[in-house]
């Protein structure tokens, strides 16, 4: 009896090993190194330098960009989708070089025709408490404004109508629909906010108006580009964020119109997000041995 | 033959007894690993150097050293100074504006020299990965291995002219003579020979246990406490750009540390002359006038406020952010209300905001005996000099 069990065990191990080898032979795999770049007008982003002009004519600088890329998928030439990673989302930060390189291993050999991802986090995944560790947790989007996480923080300054470098926070995430029928007495009145001369004319938005509904603003990006994955080879791809395109395209985004903060201005976020469809591009930079 | 067997038996018996006696006489070094329980919503990544794992024994020793005034390397009652001399538990491990020795919370060393900046709290530092000090000059990736973590802060504080102004060789030699301490060092580090390195390690271990995570707001996050209407309004203000706009730097429900531990020019000034701002660390001119955003946990007892202690009360800080923010080219982009002078809060909004900030007051942390001074030190002849 004991010998029989031992024999069967050995047989099972042998078969398992054979099957494993067979699978490896059938599914040779390659690697993609996915870089993330941020450019303005075709040149690498130079932070904190006032040298850019957007479509609205705003002179501006960018200090930092932090954003989430999620739901990464690769599309084979036959239309089948490959999910290349178990990582649901990647945090990208212009100040953190290591965040701008993603390595995808054990990818099926073959020809591919597109890369897909979600800008930000999709509705199902974008939940408060998803990330507890920095820097991802620092991206939290307040619960009062819909919860979850910023899709992106793009911080900088623009030269406003008075010729001053005014800070802007081009922050994108869940939008809000405010209840305009709420009692006006619950709103903040301009006179309550600002009695000083230096802020004359400042009209704060109805910030304390109750929120009636939230609006999911994340969007899917499809970057059509042919590339190959070969066994033992590393294909280098690069996702380019063309920063200037956040401010042009379907809408000409004018900082003088929207001001420095837009987390509570769905109309402003909507403009940026609709422009966002043309913000990204995919480039094949090289293919080489994995060892290189 | 029989006799030689008897001799062999006696020989082995002798060896066995000798071995047993030696085991009994010598202390056993077997420290108990200390595991930090991660509070609800807190980060799981901890800043614990690989060469200083936390142990029960290390923490116990660190607590003694933290509060022992002989850390100054001196015995005279007028020359005692410990970490606890300035880092007072009930004041969020700062001096506090009501300290009996340090007027308005401006601390000075044994020789009377005032520190360059005011204090930062010792709270939840085990989650700080971005640098210690107002300008973050101690950080894990620092090319200088002596300027990386809390351990190094201990050495710098002991040596600093404006703090203990002590000689570390003298300090370790003094503690070597104090009954009870060598045994504690053995229990913590496996040797009775006291090194200053092990003193640094023990104190750093103790400091890493100083965790504040049971304020009313923590209980709110855990579903154990309902914020009042005023506190809720304050929370909304705290976490909205068009409200008080605190959350990007000071956290909130999604970042219960209530700091990013990062560095910002928050618009206090338009001219920057401080030689120890963030620029002193990074060399980036854009970082002039930038300092760490401190945690707001227990902030009401953490005054004076800002790196130079210019504000004594929390009301003054709120007024600053509401109406007195100053424009400069170097102001952080997150201060997007600057051209209006601040976030413009009404008196009621200020009241609500302050009510919310009060929910970050963790009385358990401020009174937990495990964090406080010991009644007696290992030599049983010396009482803590803490002003708690």
Interface residues (C-beta under 8 A of the other chain):
Chain A: X48 X63 X64 X128 X129 X131 X132 X133 X134 X137 X138 X139 X140 X141 X142 X143 X144 X145 X149 X155 X156 X157 X160 X162 X164 X165 X166 X167 X168 X169 X171 X188 X192 X193 X194 X196 X198 X199 X202 X204 X205 X207 X208 X259 X260 X261 X262 X263 X264
Chain B: X41 X42 X43 X44 X45 X129 X233 X235 X236 X239 X240 X241 X242 X243 X245 X247 X248 X251 X252 X253 X254 X255 X260 X261 X286 X323 X327 X329 X331 X332 X333 X334 X335 X336 X337 X338 X339 X340 X341 X344 X345 X346 X349
